[in-house]
């Protein structure tokens, strides 16, 4: 019985770590893409006539 509980808790812990790492990676990649697109928009600002 104790082994089953220990195995379940281990799987929960591992899945929590995996989800955390995925959130960090996706956040960093979205941040970099936002910075790149913002810099591209600022660079092209001089070509826009309103």
C-alpha distance matrix in Angstrom:
0.0 3.8 5.4 5.3 6.5 8.8 10.1 10.9 12.6 14.4 15.8 16.9 18.7 20.3 21.5 23.0 24.8 26.2 27.4 29.1 30.8 32.1 33.5 35.3 36.7 37.9 39.4 41.3 42.6 43.8 45.5 47.3 48.5 49.7 51.7 53.2 54.3 55.7 57.7 59.0 60.1 61.9 63.6 64.8 65.9 69.5 69.9 69.2 72.2 71.8
3.8 0.0 3.8 5.4 5.2 6.1 8.6 9.9 10.6 12.2 14.3 15.4 16.4 18.3 20.0 21.1 22.7 24.4 25.8 27.0 28.8 30.4 31.7 33.2 34.8 36.3 37.5 39.3 40.9 42.1 43.5 45.4 46.8 48.0 49.7 51.4 52.6 53.9 55.8 57.2 58.4 60.1 61.8 63.1 64.3 67.7 68.3 67.7 70.8 70.4
5.4 3.8 0.0 3.8 5.5 5.0 6.1 8.6 9.9 10.4 12.3 14.2 15.2 16.4 18.3 19.9 21.1 22.5 24.3 25.7 27.1 28.6 30.3 31.7 33.0 34.6 36.2 37.7 39.1 40.6 42.1 43.7 45.1 46.6 48.3 49.7 51.0 52.5 54.3 55.6 56.9 58.7 60.1 61.5 62.8 66.3 66.8 66.3 69.5 69.3
5.3 5.4 3.8 0.0 3.8 5.4 5.1 6.2 8.6 9.8 10.7 12.4 14.3 15.4 16.6 18.4 20.2 21.2 22.6 24.5 26.0 27.1 28.7 30.6 31.8 33.0 34.7 36.5 37.7 39.0 40.7 42.5 43.6 45.0 46.9 48.3 49.4 51.0 52.9 54.1 55.3 57.2 58.7 59.9 61.2 64.7 65.0 64.4 67.5 67.2
6.5 5.2 5.5 3.8 0.0 3.8 5.5 5.1 6.1 8.5 10.0 10.6 12.3 14.3 15.4 16.5 18.5 20.1 21.2 22.6 24.6 25.9 27.1 28.8 30.5 31.7 33.0 34.9 36.4 37.5 39.0 41.0 42.2 43.4 45.3 46.9 48.0 49.3 51.3 52.7 53.7 55.5 57.2 58.5 59.6 63.1 63.6 62.9 66.0 65.5
8.8 6.1 5.0 5.4 3.8 0.0 3.8 5.5 5.2 6.1 8.7 9.9 10.5 12.3 14.3 15.3 16.6 18.4 20.0 21.1 22.7 24.5 25.9 27.2 28.8 30.4 31.7 33.3 34.9 36.3 37.6 39.4 40.8 42.2 43.8 45.4 46.7 48.1 49.8 51.3 52.6 54.2 55.8 57.2 58.4 61.8 62.5 62.0 65.1 64.9
10.1 8.6 6.1 5.1 5.5 3.8 0.0 3.8 5.5 5.0 6.3 8.7 9.9 10.6 12.3 14.3 15.5 16.6 18.4 20.1 21.3 22.6 24.5 26.0 27.2 28.6 30.3 31.9 33.1 34.6 36.3 37.9 39.1 40.7 42.4 43.8 45.1 46.7 48.4 49.6 51.0 52.8 54.2 55.5 56.9 60.3 60.8 60.3 63.5 63.4
10.9 9.9 8.6 6.2 5.1 5.5 3.8 0.0 3.8 5.4 5.2 6.3 8.7 10.0 10.7 12.4 14.5 15.5 16.6 18.5 20.2 21.2 22.7 24.6 26.0 27.1 28.6 30.6 31.8 32.9 34.7 36.5 37.6 38.9 40.9 42.4 43.4 44.9 46.9 48.1 49.2 51.1 52.7 53.9 55.1 58.6 59.0 58.3 61.5 61.1
12.6 10.6 9.9 8.6 6.1 5.2 5.5 3.8 0.0 3.8 5.4 5.0 6.2 8.6 9.9 10.5 12.4 14.3 15.4 16.5 18.5 20.1 21.1 22.8 24.5 25.8 27.0 28.9 30.5 31.6 33.0 35.0 36.3 37.5 39.2 40.9 42.1 43.4 45.3 46.8 47.9 49.5 51.3 52.6 53.7 57.2 57.8 57.2 60.3 59.9
14.4 12.2 10.4 9.8 8.5 6.1 5.0 5.4 3.8 0.0 3.8 5.4 5.1 6.2 8.6 9.9 10.7 12.4 14.3 15.4 16.7 18.5 20.1 21.4 22.8 24.5 25.9 27.3 28.8 30.4 31.8 33.4 34.9 36.3 37.9 39.4 40.8 42.2 43.9 45.3 46.7 48.3 49.8 51.3 52.6 56.0 56.6 56.2 59.4 59.3
15.8 14.3 12.3 10.7 10.0 8.7 6.3 5.2 5.4 3.8 0.0 3.8 5.4 5.1 6.1 8.5 9.9 10.5 12.2 14.2 15.4 16.5 18.3 20.1 21.1 22.4 24.2 25.9 27.0 28.4 30.2 31.8 32.9 34.5 36.3 37.6 38.8 40.5 42.3 43.4 44.8 46.6 48.1 49.3 50.7 54.1 54.5 54.0 57.3 57.1
16.9 15.4 14.2 12.4 10.6 9.9 8.7 6.3 5.0 5.4 3.8 0.0 3.8 5.5 5.2 6.2 8.7 10.0 10.6 12.3 14.4 15.4 16.5 18.5 20.1 21.1 22.5 24.5 25.9 26.9 28.5 30.5 31.7 32.8 34.8 36.4 37.4 38.8 40.8 42.1 43.2 45.0 46.7 47.9 49.0 52.5 53.0 52.4 55.5 55.1
18.7 16.4 15.2 14.3 12.3 10.5 9.9 8.7 6.2 5.1 5.4 3.8 0.0 3.8 5.5 5.1 6.3 8.7 10.0 10.6 12.5 14.4 15.5 16.7 18.6 20.1 21.2 22.8 24.6 25.9 27.1 29.0 30.5 31.7 33.3 35.0 36.4 37.6 39.4 40.9 42.2 43.7 45.4 46.9 48.0 51.4 52.1 51.6 54.8 54.6
20.3 18.3 16.4 15.4 14.3 12.3 10.6 10.0 8.6 6.2 5.1 5.5 3.8 0.0 3.8 5.4 5.1 6.2 8.7 9.9 10.7 12.4 14.3 15.5 16.6 18.4 20.0 21.3 22.7 24.4 25.9 27.3 28.8 30.3 31.9 33.3 34.8 36.3 37.9 39.2 40.7 42.3 43.8 45.2 46.6 49.9 50.5 50.2 53.5 53.5
21.5 20.0 18.3 16.6 15.4 14.3 12.3 10.7 9.9 8.6 6.1 5.2 5.5 3.8 0.0 3.8 5.4 5.0 6.1 8.5 9.9 10.5 12.3 14.3 15.4 16.4 18.2 20.1 21.1 22.4 24.2 25.9 27.0 28.4 30.4 31.7 32.8 34.4 36.3 37.4 38.7 40.6 42.1 43.3 44.6 48.1 48.5 48.0 51.2 51.1
23.0 21.1 19.9 18.4 16.5 15.3 14.3 12.4 10.5 9.9 8.5 6.2 5.1 5.4 3.8 0.0 3.8 5.5 5.2 6.2 8.7 10.0 10.6 12.4 14.4 15.4 16.5 18.5 20.1 21.1 22.5 24.6 25.9 26.9 28.7 30.5 31.6 32.9 34.8 36.3 37.3 39.0 40.7 42.1 43.2 46.6 47.3 46.7 49.8 49.6
24.8 22.7 21.1 20.2 18.5 16.6 15.5 14.5 12.4 10.7 9.9 8.7 6.3 5.1 5.4 3.8 0.0 3.8 5.5 5.1 6.2 8.6 9.9 10.6 12.3 14.3 15.3 16.7 18.4 20.0 21.1 22.8 24.5 25.8 27.2 28.9 30.4 31.7 33.2 34.8 36.2 37.7 39.2 40.8 42.1 45.4 46.2 45.8 49.1 49.1
26.2 24.4 22.5 21.2 20.1 18.4 16.6 15.5 14.3 12.4 10.5 10.0 8.7 6.2 5.0 5.5 3.8 0.0 3.8 5.4 5.2 6.2 8.7 10.0 10.6 12.3 14.2 15.5 16.6 18.3 20.0 21.3 22.6 24.3 26.0 27.2 28.6 30.3 31.9 33.1 34.6 36.3 37.7 39.1 40.5 43.9 44.3 44.1 47.4 47.5
27.4 25.8 24.3 22.6 21.2 20.0 18.4 16.6 15.4 14.3 12.2 10.6 10.0 8.7 6.1 5.2 5.5 3.8 0.0 3.8 5.5 5.1 6.2 8.7 10.0 10.5 12.1 14.3 15.4 16.4 18.2 20.1 21.1 22.3 24.4 25.9 26.8 28.4 30.3 31.5 32.7 34.5 36.2 37.4 38.6 42.0 42.5 42.0 45.2 45.0
29.1 27.0 25.7 24.5 22.6 21.1 20.1 18.5 16.5 15.4 14.2 12.3 10.6 9.9 8.5 6.2 5.1 5.4 3.8 0.0 3.8 5.4 5.1 6.3 8.7 10.0 10.6 12.4 14.4 15.4 16.5 18.5 20.1 21.1 22.7 24.5 25.9 27.0 28.8 30.4 31.6 33.0 34.8 36.3 37.3 40.8 41.6 41.1 44.3 44.2
30.8 28.8 27.1 26.0 24.6 22.7 21.3 20.2 18.5 16.7 15.4 14.4 12.5 10.7 9.9 8.7 6.2 5.2 5.5 3.8 0.0 3.8 5.4 5.1 6.2 8.6 9.8 10.7 12.3 14.2 15.4 16.7 18.4 20.0 21.3 22.7 24.4 25.8 27.2 28.7 30.3 31.8 33.2 34.8 36.2 39.5 40.2 40.0 43.4 43.6
32.1 30.4 28.6 27.1 25.9 24.5 22.6 21.2 20.1 18.5 16.5 15.4 14.4 12.4 10.5 10.0 8.6 6.2 5.1 5.4 3.8 0.0 3.8 5.5 5.2 6.1 8.4 10.0 10.6 12.1 14.1 15.5 16.5 18.2 20.1 21.2 22.4 24.2 25.9 27.0 28.4 30.3 31.6 32.9 34.4 37.7 38.2 37.9 41.2 41.4
33.5 31.7 30.3 28.7 27.1 25.9 24.5 22.7 21.1 20.1 18.3 16.5 15.5 14.3 12.3 10.6 9.9 8.7 6.2 5.1 5.4 3.8 0.0 3.8 5.5 5.3 6.0 8.6 10.0 10.5 12.1 14.3 15.4 16.3 18.3 20.0 21.0 22.3 24.3 25.7 26.7 28.4 30.2 31.5 32.6 36.0 36.7 36.2 39.4 39.3
35.3 33.2 31.7 30.6 28.8 27.2 26.0 24.6 22.8 21.4 20.1 18.5 16.7 15.5 14.3 12.4 10.6 10.0 8.7 6.3 5.1 5.5 3.8 0.0 3.8 5.6 5.1 6.2 8.6 10.0 10.5 12.4 14.3 15.4 16.6 18.5 20.1 21.1 22.7 24.4 25.8 27.1 28.7 30.4 31.5 34.8 35.8 35.5 38.8 39.0
36.7 34.8 33.0 31.8 30.5 28.8 27.2 26.0 24.5 22.8 21.1 20.1 18.6 16.6 15.4 14.4 12.3 10.6 10.0 8.7 6.2 5.2 5.5 3.8 0.0 3.8 5.5 5.3 6.2 8.6 9.9 10.7 12.4 14.3 15.6 16.7 18.4 20.0 21.3 22.7 24.4 26.0 27.2 28.8 30.3 33.5 34.2 34.2 37.6 38.1
37.9 36.3 34.6 33.0 31.7 30.4 28.6 27.1 25.8 24.5 22.4 21.1 20.1 18.4 16.4 15.4 14.3 12.3 10.5 10.0 8.6 6.1 5.3 5.6 3.8 0.0 3.8 5.5 5.2 6.1 8.5 10.0 10.5 12.2 14.3 15.4 16.4 18.2 20.0 21.0 22.4 24.3 25.7 26.9 28.3 31.7 32.1 31.8 35.2 35.4
39.4 37.5 36.2 34.7 33.0 31.7 30.3 28.6 27.0 25.9 24.2 22.5 21.2 20.0 18.2 16.5 15.3 14.2 12.1 10.6 9.8 8.4 6.0 5.1 5.5 3.8 0.0 3.8 5.5 5.2 6.1 8.7 10.0 10.5 12.3 14.3 15.4 16.4 18.4 20.0 21.0 22.5 24.3 25.8 26.8 30.2 31.0 30.6 33.9 33.9
41.3 39.3 37.7 36.5 34.9 33.3 31.9 30.6 28.9 27.3 25.9 24.5 22.8 21.3 20.1 18.5 16.7 15.5 14.3 12.4 10.7 10.0 8.6 6.2 5.3 5.5 3.8 0.0 3.8 5.5 5.1 6.2 8.7 9.9 10.7 12.4 14.3 15.4 16.6 18.4 20.0 21.2 22.6 24.5 25.7 28.9 29.9 29.9 33.4 33.8
42.6 40.9 39.1 37.7 36.4 34.9 33.1 31.8 30.5 28.8 27.0 25.9 24.6 22.7 21.1 20.1 18.4 16.6 15.4 14.4 12.3 10.6 10.0 8.6 6.2 5.2 5.5 3.8 0.0 3.8 5.4 5.2 6.2 8.6 10.0 10.6 12.3 14.2 15.5 16.5 18.4 20.1 21.2 22.6 24.3 27.5 28.0 28.1 31.6 32.3
43.8 42.1 40.6 39.0 37.5 36.3 34.6 32.9 31.6 30.4 28.4 26.9 25.9 24.4 22.4 21.1 20.0 18.3 16.4 15.4 14.2 12.1 10.5 10.0 8.6 6.1 5.2 5.5 3.8 0.0 3.8 5.5 5.1 6.1 8.7 9.9 10.5 12.2 14.2 15.3 16.3 18.3 19.9 21.0 22.3 25.7 26.2 25.9 29.2 29.5
45.5 43.5 42.1 40.7 39.0 37.6 36.3 34.7 33.0 31.8 30.2 28.5 27.1 25.9 24.2 22.5 21.1 20.0 18.2 16.5 15.4 14.1 12.1 10.5 9.9 8.5 6.1 5.1 5.4 3.8 0.0 3.8 5.4 5.1 6.3 8.7 10.0 10.6 12.4 14.2 15.3 16.6 18.4 20.1 21.0 24.3 25.4 25.2 28.5 28.8
47.3 45.4 43.7 42.5 41.0 39.4 37.9 36.5 35.0 33.4 31.8 30.5 29.0 27.3 25.9 24.6 22.8 21.3 20.1 18.5 16.7 15.5 14.3 12.4 10.7 10.0 8.7 6.2 5.2 5.5 3.8 0.0 3.8 5.4 5.1 6.2 8.6 9.9 10.6 12.3 14.2 15.4 16.5 18.4 20.0 23.0 23.9 24.2 27.8 28.6
48.5 46.8 45.1 43.6 42.2 40.8 39.1 37.6 36.3 34.9 32.9 31.7 30.5 28.8 27.0 25.9 24.5 22.6 21.1 20.1 18.4 16.5 15.4 14.3 12.4 10.5 10.0 8.7 6.2 5.1 5.4 3.8 0.0 3.8 5.5 5.1 6.1 8.5 9.9 10.5 12.2 14.2 15.3 16.5 18.2 21.4 21.8 21.9 25.5 26.3
49.7 48.0 46.6 45.0 43.4 42.2 40.7 38.9 37.5 36.3 34.5 32.8 31.7 30.3 28.4 26.9 25.8 24.3 22.3 21.1 20.0 18.2 16.3 15.4 14.3 12.2 10.5 9.9 8.6 6.1 5.1 5.4 3.8 0.0 3.8 5.5 5.2 6.0 8.5 9.8 10.5 12.2 14.1 15.3 16.3 19.7 20.5 20.2 23.5 23.9
51.7 49.7 48.3 46.9 45.3 43.8 42.4 40.9 39.2 37.9 36.3 34.8 33.3 31.9 30.4 28.7 27.2 26.0 24.4 22.7 21.3 20.1 18.3 16.6 15.6 14.3 12.3 10.7 10.0 8.7 6.3 5.1 5.5 3.8 0.0 3.8 5.5 5.1 6.1 8.5 9.9 10.6 12.2 14.3 15.3 18.3 19.7 19.8 23.3 24.0
53.2 51.4 49.7 48.3 46.9 45.4 43.8 42.4 40.9 39.4 37.6 36.4 35.0 33.3 31.7 30.5 28.9 27.2 25.9 24.5 22.7 21.2 20.0 18.5 16.7 15.4 14.3 12.4 10.6 9.9 8.7 6.2 5.1 5.5 3.8 0.0 3.8 5.5 5.2 6.1 8.6 10.0 10.5 12.4 14.2 17.1 17.9 18.5 22.2 23.4
54.3 52.6 51.0 49.4 48.0 46.7 45.1 43.4 42.1 40.8 38.8 37.4 36.4 34.8 32.8 31.6 30.4 28.6 26.8 25.9 24.4 22.4 21.0 20.1 18.4 16.4 15.4 14.3 12.3 10.5 10.0 8.6 6.1 5.2 5.5 3.8 0.0 3.8 5.5 5.0 6.1 8.6 9.8 10.5 12.1 15.4 15.8 15.8 19.4 20.4
55.7 53.9 52.5 51.0 49.3 48.1 46.7 44.9 43.4 42.2 40.5 38.8 37.6 36.3 34.4 32.9 31.7 30.3 28.4 27.0 25.8 24.2 22.3 21.1 20.0 18.2 16.4 15.4 14.2 12.2 10.6 9.9 8.5 6.0 5.1 5.5 3.8 0.0 3.8 5.4 5.1 6.2 8.5 9.9 10.4 13.8 15.0 14.9 18.2 18.9
57.7 55.8 54.3 52.9 51.3 49.8 48.4 46.9 45.3 43.9 42.3 40.8 39.4 37.9 36.3 34.8 33.2 31.9 30.3 28.8 27.2 25.9 24.3 22.7 21.3 20.0 18.4 16.6 15.5 14.2 12.4 10.6 9.9 8.5 6.1 5.2 5.5 3.8 0.0 3.8 5.4 5.1 6.1 8.7 9.9 12.5 14.0 14.8 18.3 19.7
59.0 57.2 55.6 54.1 52.7 51.3 49.6 48.1 46.8 45.3 43.4 42.1 40.9 39.2 37.4 36.3 34.8 33.1 31.5 30.4 28.7 27.0 25.7 24.4 22.7 21.0 20.0 18.4 16.5 15.3 14.2 12.3 10.5 9.8 8.5 6.1 5.0 5.4 3.8 0.0 3.8 5.5 5.1 6.2 8.6 11.2 11.7 12.7 16.4 18.1
60.1 58.4 56.9 55.3 53.7 52.6 51.0 49.2 47.9 46.7 44.8 43.2 42.2 40.7 38.7 37.3 36.2 34.6 32.7 31.6 30.3 28.4 26.7 25.8 24.4 22.4 21.0 20.0 18.4 16.3 15.3 14.2 12.2 10.5 9.9 8.6 6.1 5.1 5.4 3.8 0.0 3.8 5.4 5.2 6.0 9.5 10.1 10.0 13.6 14.8
61.9 60.1 58.7 57.2 55.5 54.2 52.8 51.1 49.5 48.3 46.6 45.0 43.7 42.3 40.6 39.0 37.7 36.3 34.5 33.0 31.8 30.3 28.4 27.1 26.0 24.3 22.5 21.2 20.1 18.3 16.6 15.4 14.2 12.2 10.6 10.0 8.6 6.2 5.1 5.5 3.8 0.0 3.8 5.5 5.1 7.9 10.0 10.4 13.6 15.0
63.6 61.8 60.1 58.7 57.2 55.8 54.2 52.7 51.3 49.8 48.1 46.7 45.4 43.8 42.1 40.7 39.2 37.7 36.2 34.8 33.2 31.6 30.2 28.7 27.2 25.7 24.3 22.6 21.2 19.9 18.4 16.5 15.3 14.1 12.2 10.5 9.8 8.5 6.1 5.1 5.4 3.8 0.0 3.8 5.6 7.0 8.6 10.3 13.8 16.0
64.8 63.1 61.5 59.9 58.5 57.2 55.5 53.9 52.6 51.3 49.3 47.9 46.9 45.2 43.3 42.1 40.8 39.1 37.4 36.3 34.8 32.9 31.5 30.4 28.8 26.9 25.8 24.5 22.6 21.0 20.1 18.4 16.5 15.3 14.3 12.4 10.5 9.9 8.7 6.2 5.2 5.5 3.8 0.0 3.8 5.5 5.5 7.0 10.7 13.1
65.9 64.3 62.8 61.2 59.6 58.4 56.9 55.1 53.7 52.6 50.7 49.0 48.0 46.6 44.6 43.2 42.1 40.5 38.6 37.3 36.2 34.4 32.6 31.5 30.3 28.3 26.8 25.7 24.3 22.3 21.0 20.0 18.2 16.3 15.3 14.2 12.1 10.4 9.9 8.6 6.0 5.1 5.6 3.8 0.0 3.8 5.5 5.5 8.6 10.5
69.5 67.7 66.3 64.7 63.1 61.8 60.3 58.6 57.2 56.0 54.1 52.5 51.4 49.9 48.1 46.6 45.4 43.9 42.0 40.8 39.5 37.7 36.0 34.8 33.5 31.7 30.2 28.9 27.5 25.7 24.3 23.0 21.4 19.7 18.3 17.1 15.4 13.8 12.5 11.2 9.5 7.9 7.0 5.5 3.8 0.0 3.8 5.6 7.9 10.6
69.9 68.3 66.8 65.0 63.6 62.5 60.8 59.0 57.8 56.6 54.5 53.0 52.1 50.5 48.5 47.3 46.2 44.3 42.5 41.6 40.2 38.2 36.7 35.8 34.2 32.1 31.0 29.9 28.0 26.2 25.4 23.9 21.8 20.5 19.7 17.9 15.8 15.0 14.0 11.7 10.1 10.0 8.6 5.5 5.5 3.8 0.0 3.8 6.5 9.9
69.2 67.7 66.3 64.4 62.9 62.0 60.3 58.3 57.2 56.2 54.0 52.4 51.6 50.2 48.0 46.7 45.8 44.1 42.0 41.1 40.0 37.9 36.2 35.5 34.2 31.8 30.6 29.9 28.1 25.9 25.2 24.2 21.9 20.2 19.8 18.5 15.8 14.9 14.8 12.7 10.0 10.4 10.3 7.0 5.5 5.6 3.8 0.0 3.8 6.5
72.2 70.8 69.5 67.5 66.0 65.1 63.5 61.5 60.3 59.4 57.3 55.5 54.8 53.5 51.2 49.8 49.1 47.4 45.2 44.3 43.4 41.2 39.4 38.8 37.6 35.2 33.9 33.4 31.6 29.2 28.5 27.8 25.5 23.5 23.3 22.2 19.4 18.2 18.3 16.4 13.6 13.6 13.8 10.7 8.6 7.9 6.5 3.8 0.0 3.8
71.8 70.4 69.3 67.2 65.5 64.9 63.4 61.1 59.9 59.3 57.1 55.1 54.6 53.5 51.1 49.6 49.1 47.5 45.0 44.2 43.6 41.4 39.3 39.0 38.1 35.4 33.9 33.8 32.3 29.5 28.8 28.6 26.3 23.9 24.0 23.4 20.4 18.9 19.7 18.1 14.8 15.0 16.0 13.1 10.5 10.6 9.9 6.5 3.8 0.0
